[in-house]
Amino acid sequence: ILLQREDIRDRFIRLAGASDIQRSTIGLNDAAIRLSRFFLAQALLNMSFGIVIGLGLWAIGIPNPALWGIVAAMMRFVPYIGGFIAAFFPVLLATAIDPGWSMVALTIALFLITEPLAGHVAEPILYGQHTGLSPAAVVLATLFWTMLWGPVGLLLATPLTVCLVVLGKHIEGLHFIEILLGDEPALEPEERFYQRVLAADANEAADQAEQQLKKVALSDYYDDVPMKALLLAQADAANGKLSRDKQVEIRHTM
């Protein structure tokens, strides 16, 4: 695929049509930038994981900690299970050189703590920030592609999903994919505020307000969010979508 990348790129543009070369080019560039960020973030995270493992094994007293740190960093390119595979050799070595079980227990604990933190906390957040996916989308994509294609799907889950989100961004018929999996806010601030007021949830509406007030002045916030939310309510009331009781409830919540 890499050897034929220019030909594949041109065929993709041909599929989009000669009349839309500009949009196709923007989409391809967008996908390339997001994927390069993903691979860079993956490399940096795995290197950091290897450094932490190497230092931890050095503190425990395992021979050749730098070697096992490098192995751990390389194995983490196998998503989710690579770190535990890398733990096999240090644990085996600890079993061989330690007459007791303390070194073995510490080595196992090191991997049991660092791998879930890296794989289930750092990865979704870091990849989400650099690929345009929401953290939840990273996890859901991994589950879906692994269920569909097994280990191959596990390896390709994030790159495939990034490409789908890019398609959703640039092709109107697939826009729902970007809404579901992208990191852009699904609702405008006034829409979120109005939705919470409709649900009579004054607490979350106030929480949203506090977050906004960290960035804008109070008067600007009133103009940009609650007033626009009231306009949405006014439109719904004018169209007969809000009962009298619901209007009173909205007023009390506001």
N, C-alpha and C positions, 0 to 999 in steps of 0.2 A: 504494500500500500504506500509506504514512504517513497519507494523508488518511482512509483507511478503517480505521485501526488499532483503534478501539474496536469496530467491528463484527466485525473478524477475531478480536479477542481473545474476544468473547462467543461466536462460533461455535466457537472452539477449546474453550472451557469447556463448551459444549453437547455437543461430541463426547465429552469426558471423562465427561459425565453429571452431572446435578444433584446426585446423591448424593455426588459427590467434588469439589465446588467448592473445598473447602479445599486439597486437594492441587494442583489445577489452578492456583489462584491463587499458591501457593508456587512452583510450577514456572515460571510466567510471570514472577514477580518475580525469581527466580533467574537466568533467561535475560536479563532486562533489565539486571540488575546486572553480569553477566559481559560482556555486549556493550558496555555503557557503559565498563567498564574497558578492554576491548580497543580501542575507538575512541579513548579518551583516551591509552592507551599508544602507539597508532599515531601520533597527532598529535604527541605529545612526541618520539617517536623521529624522525619526519620533520623536525620543527623543528630538532632537534639535528643531524641530517644536513645540513640546509641551512646551519646556522651553521658547521659544520666545512668544508663546501665553500666557503662565502663567504670564510672566513678563509684557507683554502688558496689560493684564486684571488687574493686580495689579496696574499698573500706571493709568489706567482708573478709577479704584475704584470699580470694580466688586467684590462682596463677593466670598470667597473661590477660588481665582485664581489658587491655586495649583491643586485643584480638576479638574477644567476645563482644565488646561494644560495637566493633565494625560489623561483625556477623549479625548482631541484633538490628543495626541500622539497615543493613541490606535485606534482612528477612522481613522487615516491616513493610517493604514494598508489596508483600503478599498481604492483602487487607485482613485485618481482624485476627487472623490465626498465625501470621508470620512471627509475631512477638513471642507467642507461646512455643512455637517450633524452635526459635532461637534459644529459649530457656533450657531446652533439653540438655545441651552439652555442658553449660555451667553447673546445672544440678547434678549431672552424672559425675562431673569432676569433683564437686563438693562432697558427694557420697564417697568417692574413692579416697580423698585425702583427709577427711574429718572423721576421727574415731567416734565422735558423738553425732548428734543430729542438729546442733545449733547452726552450723554453717549452711546445711541443706535447707533448714527452715527459713533462714534469712534470705537465701538466694531465691527460694520459691516466693516468699513474701515480696521481694523486690519486683519480680515480674508480675505478680498478681495485682500489685498496686499501680505500677507505671503503665502497663499495657491497657487496662480498662480506661485509665485517665486519658491516655493518648488517643485510643481508638473510639471511645464513646463520649468524650467531653471535648478534647482539643480538636479532633478532626472535623466533626460537624460544624463547629463554630468557625474554625480557620478556613476550611474549604468553602463554607457559605459566604464568608467575607470576600473571598478572592475569585469566586466563580459566578456570582450572581444567583446562587441557590440559597434558599432558606435552610437553616440547620436541620429542620424537620425533614425537608426534601432530601437532604443527603442520606439520612437514615432510611427513609421510605424507599428511595431509589435503590439502596443497597439490598433491602429486603426483596423488592420486586424483581430486580435483574438476577439476583441469586436464585430465587424461586423459579425463574423462567429458564435460565441457562446454567445454573450451578456455579462451579468455580470460575468459569469464564465470565459469567455475568458479574460475579463478585469483583473481578479485576477491572471490568469495563464500566461498572455501574455509574460512577461519577462522570467520566468523560461522555458517555452516551447521554446522560441526563442533561449535561451542560449543552450538548448539541441540540437536544429537543427544546430546551428553554430558548435557545437562540432562534430556532425555527419559529417558536411561538411568538417571539418578539417581532419578527420581521414578516411573518405570514399571517394575515388577518384571520384565516380560518382556523389557525392553531393557537390563537391568542390565549385560549383558556389554559394551555399548558404553562405559559408564563405566569398567569394569575395563580395557578395552583402551586407551582414549584419555585417561582422566582422570589427574590428577596425584596422586591418593591412592595410598599404598603398596598394592601388590597383595597382600602377605603381611604378617601380624603379625610382630614381631621374633622371637618364639620359633619361628614357622614358617620364617622365613628361616634362622635358626640351625640348626634341625633339618634343613632341606633341604641345607645345606652340610655338616653332619656326615654325612648319608646319602651325600653325594657324596665323602666322605673329603677334603674341602677344608678343612684346618685353617687355612690361611693366610687365606682370606676370612672364615672364622668369627672369627678373631682380629681382622681388620680391622673387622668389624661390632662386635665387643666394644669396640674402642678408640673407635669413634665414639659408642657408647652411654655409655661411661665419661666422656665430656666433659660429659654432662648429669646423670648419676646416680652415686651412690656404688657401690662395688664390691659390697657385700653386697646392696644393692637390685637391682643388675644380676643377681647370681646367682639371686635369688629370682624375678625377673620374666622372665628369658630362658632361661638354661641349665636351670634346674629344670623349667620348663614344657616345654622341649624334651625333657627326659628323660621327662616324663609322656607326651608324644606317642609317644616310642620305646617306652615300657612298654606303651602301648595297642596299638601295632602288633605288638609281640612277643607279647602275650597273644592276639591274633587270628591268630597264625601267619603274619604278613606278613614277619617278619624271621628269616632263618636264623641258626643259631648262629654261623657265621663272620661274618655281617653284624653281629651284636650285638658280637662281639669287636672288629671294625673300628670300630664306633661308639665303643666304650670307649676304644680307642687314640686316636681323633681327639679325643675330649673331653679 
